[in-house]
Amino acid sequence: MSNAFSGMRISASGLAAERLRMDLIASNIANANTTRGADGKPYRRKVAVFNEYIKEEIGKNGEVKEEMMGVRAAEIVEDDSPLRSVYDPSHPDADEDGYVLMPNVNHLNEMADLMMASRAFEANLTCIEAQKQMITKSLEIGR
């Protein structure tokens, strides 16, 4: 019976991954004008890196069994694309030439990423709902 819920487990891990992605996008948008962080440098866009989560078990006869458990966040990395340089001599963080280093956050890219994450979240939710309906129907057949 544990295999009956493996699809739900995989979809649930997808939901968690997309939620993390949406949280990072919200953080990027919120910090789009942060010119000085705790380290004294401008904010850098953050991106989640995901990979598959496969559970490996060694059986009694020594064979390796692999079971797909879903997706997980491997790490959160900073985007190393160049920072924007904006001319604003009145800004407190401006250099001697009047330029301020601004975060490498592009609102259009963030909104496109947010739409993709939202659609992926909805797709995982739809999968869970379909699996729930299949399990319910199979239980009705057994009555």
C-alpha positions as CSV (number, residue, x, y, z in Angstrom):
1,M,0.0,0.0,0.0
2,S,3.0,2.3,0.5
3,N,3.4,2.5,-3.3
4,A,-0.2,3.8,-3.6
5,F,0.9,7.0,-1.9
6,S,4.3,7.4,-3.6
7,G,2.9,9.6,-6.3
8,M,1.4,11.9,-3.6
9,R,4.7,12.0,-1.9
10,I,6.5,13.0,-5.1
11,S,3.9,15.7,-5.8
12,A,4.1,17.0,-2.3
13,S,7.8,17.4,-2.6
14,G,7.2,19.3,-5.8
15,L,4.8,21.6,-3.9
16,A,7.4,22.3,-1.2
17,A,10.1,22.9,-3.9
18,E,7.9,25.4,-5.8
19,R,6.9,27.1,-2.5
20,L,10.6,27.6,-1.8
21,R,11.1,29.0,-5.3
22,M,8.2,31.5,-4.8
23,D,9.6,32.5,-1.4
24,L,13.0,33.3,-3.0
25,I,11.4,35.2,-5.9
26,A,9.4,37.3,-3.3
27,S,12.7,38.0,-1.4
28,N,14.4,39.0,-4.7
29,I,11.6,41.5,-5.5
30,A,11.5,42.9,-2.0
31,N,15.3,43.5,-2.1
32,A,15.5,44.9,-5.7
33,N,16.6,48.3,-4.3
34,T,18.8,47.1,-1.4
35,T,22.2,48.6,-2.0
36,R,23.8,47.6,1.2
37,G,23.2,44.4,3.1
38,A,24.7,43.0,6.3
39,D,28.0,42.4,4.5
40,G,28.0,46.0,3.1
41,K,27.5,44.9,-0.5
42,P,24.4,45.2,-2.7
43,Y,21.8,42.4,-2.6
44,R,22.4,39.5,-5.1
45,R,19.5,37.6,-6.6
46,K,19.0,34.2,-5.1
47,V,18.0,31.0,-7.0
48,A,17.2,27.6,-5.7
49,V,18.9,24.5,-7.3
50,F,16.8,21.4,-7.2
51,N,17.7,17.7,-7.7
52,E,15.9,14.4,-7.5
53,Y,15.7,12.6,-4.2
54,I,16.3,8.9,-4.6
55,K,16.2,6.6,-1.7
56,E,18.6,3.6,-2.0
57,E,18.3,0.5,0.0
58,I,20.5,-2.6,-0.1
59,G,18.4,-5.8,0.0
60,K,19.2,-9.0,1.8
61,N,20.8,-10.5,-1.4
62,G,23.0,-7.4,-1.9
63,E,21.0,-5.8,-4.7
64,V,20.4,-2.1,-4.6
65,K,16.8,-0.9,-4.7
66,E,16.2,2.7,-5.7
67,E,12.9,4.4,-5.0
68,M,12.0,7.9,-6.3
69,M,11.1,10.0,-3.3
70,G,10.6,13.3,-5.1
71,V,12.5,16.6,-5.5
72,R,14.5,18.5,-3.0
73,A,16.4,21.8,-2.8
74,A,20.1,21.0,-3.2
75,E,21.2,24.5,-2.4
76,I,20.3,28.2,-2.7
77,V,22.9,30.1,-4.7
78,E,23.5,33.7,-5.5
79,D,23.2,34.7,-9.1
80,D,26.6,35.9,-10.2
81,S,25.4,38.1,-13.1
82,P,26.8,41.6,-13.0
83,L,25.3,44.2,-10.7
84,R,23.6,47.2,-12.3
85,S,25.4,50.6,-12.1
86,V,23.1,53.6,-11.8
87,Y,24.1,57.2,-11.8
88,D,22.7,58.8,-8.7
89,P,25.2,61.2,-7.0
90,S,22.8,62.0,-4.2
91,H,22.5,58.4,-3.0
92,P,24.4,57.6,0.2
93,D,26.1,54.6,-1.4
94,A,27.3,56.4,-4.5
95,D,31.0,56.2,-5.3
96,E,33.2,59.2,-6.1
97,D,31.9,59.3,-9.7
98,G,28.2,59.3,-8.5
99,Y,27.4,55.7,-9.5
100,V,25.6,53.3,-7.2
101,L,25.8,49.5,-7.5
102,M,22.2,48.1,-7.6
103,P,21.1,44.5,-7.2
104,N,21.0,42.2,-10.2
105,V,17.3,41.7,-9.9
106,N,15.2,42.2,-13.0
107,H,11.4,42.5,-12.2
108,L,10.4,41.1,-15.6
109,N,12.5,37.9,-15.1
110,E,11.2,37.6,-11.5
111,M,7.6,37.8,-12.6
112,A,8.2,35.3,-15.4
113,D,9.8,32.9,-12.9
114,L,6.9,33.5,-10.5
115,M,4.4,32.6,-13.2
116,M,6.3,29.3,-14.0
117,A,6.6,28.4,-10.3
118,S,2.9,29.1,-9.8
119,R,1.9,26.9,-12.7
120,A,4.2,24.1,-11.5
121,F,2.7,24.4,-8.1
122,E,-0.8,24.2,-9.6
123,A,0.2,21.1,-11.7
124,N,1.5,19.3,-8.5
125,L,-1.7,20.2,-6.7
126,T,-3.8,18.8,-9.7
127,C,-1.7,15.6,-9.5
128,I,-2.4,15.2,-5.8
129,E,-6.1,15.7,-6.4
130,A,-6.2,13.2,-9.2
131,Q,-4.4,10.6,-7.1
132,K,-6.7,11.2,-4.2
133,Q,-9.7,10.6,-6.5
134,M,-8.1,7.4,-7.9
135,I,-7.5,6.1,-4.4
136,T,-11.1,7.0,-3.3
137,K,-12.5,5.2,-6.4
138,S,-10.4,2.1,-5.7
139,L,-11.7,2.0,-2.1
140,E,-15.3,2.2,-3.4
141,I,-14.7,-0.7,-5.7
142,G,-13.6,-2.8,-2.7
143,R,-16.9,-2.3,-0.9
